Amino acid sequence: MHLEKLLARERAVEICLVSRDNFFLSLLCFTKIAASDLEVTNIVNPLRKLLPKVEVLVGDVNEIDLLNKRS
């Protein structure tokens, strides 16, 4: 989120996030869930909603080819 905000005005920069999951899980609230103060749905946030200017790809990166700028 910090990188997205930092580069928001840079039109020449594209941000692509590769993640195994399409959501962000806030681990700081696990104790509240265990105590039944929160539901799991309250701590799960979709990445595409959190990062509207970031291309989110669900998967794994096996290798990165810096020379040809491919993964």
Secondary structure as GFF3:
##gff-version 3
##sequence-region A 1 71
A	DSSP	alpha_helix	2	6	.	.	.	ID=ss1
A	DSSP	beta_strand	16	19	.	.	.	ID=ss2
A	DSSP	beta_strand	23	25	.	.	.	ID=ss3
A	DSSP	three_ten_helix	27	29	.	.	.	ID=ss4
A	DSSP	alpha_helix	30	34	.	.	.	ID=ss5
A	DSSP	three_ten_helix	40	42	.	.	.	ID=ss6
A	DSSP	beta_strand	44	46	.	.	.	ID=ss7
A	DSSP	alpha_helix	47	50	.	.	.	ID=ss8
A	DSSP	beta_strand	55	58	.	.	.	ID=ss9
###
